[in-house]
Every structure is written in structure tokens, then in C-alpha cells.
Amino acid sequence: MAVRDDAPSSAGSAADSFPTKTLPRPEVRDLPDAPIAYRKLIGPGIVAAGVGLASGEFILFPFIASQVGLVFVWAAMVGLITQYFINLEIERYTLATGETALTGFSRFWRHWGLFFAILAYFANLWPGWATSSATLASYIFGGTPAYIAIGMLLAIGLILTLAPVVYVALERAQMLKVAAVVLLFVVGGIVAVGASAWSDVGQIVTRPGIPVEQLGFATLLGALAFAGAGGGQNLVQSNWMRDKGFGMGEYVPRLVSPITGQPEAKPSTGYIFEPTQANLSRWKGWWKFANIEQLCTFVLITFFTILFTSLLAYSTVYGREGLASNISFIKTEGEVLAERVGSWFKYFFWIIGSFSLFAAALGIVDYTSRLAADVLKTSYARKADESKMYAGLVWGLVGVGIVVLLAGFDQPIVLLVIAAVVGGFMMFIYSGLLILINRKILPAPIRIRGLRLGAMVWAILLFGTLSFLTFRDQLAKLFG
């Protein structure tokens, strides 16, 4: 990759298309060289998959399979393909500018970033992931899930504020999680999922359904929106790419611990490259890499996880009389697995599930705080220390989560559905804004067009329709 050159160059024609009412024009620099070897740069897609292997994959889709079978697994692929295109439009802007998508939105209206940061906070104030992890841990070790979740939240705060480079710690945790989940796949697919369940996989295509009457729009929207990432997690792809040094993000300093990290130079608003032949050639390399990385990590890892965990729930507890319609279905699932395979396997299943959900909670606290810190730094407090703001926001989120748990709001599925519904609404709004920034700001040769533009219009229609139906459904329940 190109060596950083911190000497600013004068603004050129590529910077003229950037709105300057709220933020200054970016500097013009050459795009760094595209990667030749991909292995060392693989990361943001795995982090996205790792953080995303949480509520949708271990709770919501298996919960749906436990209640109605495999008829809704098809929605996972719809959600994932839609999010694949959303993620790449987020990546397009950051690869080209080194700015986050939220900064791009804020160029048109100063408070767009704050709007999404507040929604992300509202979605994640309810610590459903930590509670889910704690519930599974209580099956193994005993204890009260709410108090275990509080301990987990405190551990998350310490990890995120003491890691010298936050992204590196997050990436390692999510890679370990993905490896653990793959191990569960291999063992479970051989010894736990019966032949009859494997033979029913075709029902995903031949008998698709939308079980609204049994489960309601809110749960179904939650599953579809959280098939992979969802809500603010898609937006934070920009921040993870910058910390990994993708494209123009090579020029932007990384987020470090205010306690153990080495401070880096203050970031500028962003950068842009002139659409010369050399820069466009480098762009093709970066864009090809981004597409491959997202497809081979985020999409494939997430889909196979949803398929397997749904199959596991379907083959063990679907149709079982008296099955609870809450997270305790996982306890029943583990007990059935113990009968089939041996008592060791239920603990293996619960341990990996608990660790997976803990790692997801780690990523969720990170991305929520990271989004907010970036917005505050860029639009409201440009002289502030972003790392210190990030640490304060992490502990603020941890503190609110503890208060929520102590107040008695500790039912994971309810908390997860609240978060997912907010996330689906966010995706409806920012899918349209991504079209705006990638058609109005970026140089003409790299703007969104054609199939990708159509995919983003589909995302607006999909999440807009689901958000409306969910809102109407909830109003009917309230005023019935």
C-alpha cells in the first residue's frame, strides 16, 4: 500500500462537488495502491459477520424455526443480499473519501449523523445480547442472568477502553468467535442434525412462508433486519474500514485507547482523489477487493450460520408440546441434544452460544459508541479527543444497560425485537441517503448506477414497507 503522505495538496475539481455548508471540502490526494495479496486485509467483513452472528443467528431465526419450522429461512438470504449491497455503498463512499457515511450524510444536513447515532443508541440501550449470553451462561454455571449480564457489561467496558488499538482487539475477538461457530457447525452437522432434518432443507425454497399470525410483524422484521448486521452496524462498516486502512482510509488515524494507546495525528474531514487513469485503475482494484471480501466473509458465513442454527432448532424442538415462546427454547434444545449426542454436547452448544453472544455484545457496544464519537468529533467538537469521547460513550452505554437490567427489563427476545425494529427503520432512511451521497458527491466514474442503484431502491422499499407494517401492527395491538 502507498506510504502516507501528510503534506496536504490543493483542492481540485474532484473536491468541488462536496457540499461545504456544514463541513469543509476534503483534501485532494492520490488513492493508495490497491491490495495485491488479500489475506492480510481480510477483516471488516469478518468483524461484521462476527458481530452480526448474534440475535438473528442464535436467537431470532432459531426461535422462528422452533415455532413454525423452516418456512422463513428464505428471508435470511433476502436480508443478507440486500445488506450486501447496502454495505458496499457504505464502503464505496469511505474507500473514495476516507470519511464515514455519516459524515457524508452530515454534508447535506448537519444533524443527520446525530439522528442516526441517537437511533443506534436507542436500539442498543436494551442489552439484549448481553442478557442472551448471560442466560445461556446460567444454564451452564447457574446464577441469575441479570447479574451475570451486568458482569459481562463491565468486562466489555474494560476491554474496549484498555485495548491499545480498539479495532485490533475487536477483530481478534470476532475471528475467534467465527472459528468457534465453525467448530460447532462441523460437530453438530455430523452428530446432532438428523437425516430427516437435512432432507427438509428443500422446504426453504419449496414451502416459503410469512408466519405473521403466529409471530407478528415485529419479530419477522427483527429477523430480516438482523439477518447479518442491521441498523447502525451496517453504518459502522465505514469506521472499521478506516481503522483497517482501506482506500483513502489509509490517511486517517485509527481509534486508540485513551489509556494504553499511542495518540495519532488529528484526522481531517476527509480526502478525495482526482479521477485520473492511474487513480481509477487503483479504484478498480480496491472495489474488486471490497466486493469479494464482503461476499466471502459477511454473506457466506452469516447465511450458513442461520441455516445451521435454524436446522438445529428445527431438528430438536420444532413441534414439541409445551415449548416456551421465549429464549428458554434454547435450554430445551440443549437438553434434547444431550439426549441424542451426550451431555457434553449441550454444554458445548451453550458455551459457544454464550461466547458468541458476548462477542456480539462487545461489537455492539463498540460500534454504537464509535458512531456517536465520530459524529460528535466531525460535526460538533472538532478539537475534542475522539478516543476519550469514545471511552466515555462506552461506559455510558454500559451504565445505562446496567440500569435497564436492575430495573427488571431482562427478557432477551423482547429487547432484541425492540432493537431490530429500530434498526429496520434506520436502514429504510439511510439507504436513500447512500444513494444521495454516492451520486451527488463522488467523481462521476465511480458513482452508483445500474443494478446497484436498483438494489438500493429495493432496500428502501423493503425496509420502508416492513417498518410501516410493523408500526401499524403495534398500533393495532395498543388500541385494538
Secondary structure, 3 states (H helix, E strand, C coil): CCCCCCCCCCCCHHHCCCCCCCCCCCEECCCCCCCCCCHHHCCHHHHHHHHHCCHHHHHHHHHHHHHHCCCCCHHHHHHHHHHHHHHHHHHHHHHHHCCCHHHHHHCCCCCHHHHHHHHHHHHHCCCHHHHHHHHHHHHHHCCCHHHHHHHHHHHHHHHHHHCCEHHHHHHHHHHHHHHHHHHHHHHHHHHCCCHHHHHCCCHHHHCCCCCHHHHHHHHHHHHHHCCCCCCHHHHCHHHHHHHHCCHHHHHCCCCECCCCCCCCCCCCCCEECCCCHHHHHHHHHHHHHHHHHHHHHHHHHHHHHHHHHHHHHHHHHCCCCCCCCCCCHHHHHHHHHHHHCCHHHHHHHHHHHHHHHHHHHHHHHHHHHHHHHHHHHHHHCCCCCHHHHHHHHHHHHHHHHHHHHHCCCCCHHHHHHHHHHHHHHHHHHHHHHHHHHHHHCCCHHHCCCHHHHHHHHHHHHHHHHHHHHHHHHHHHHHHC
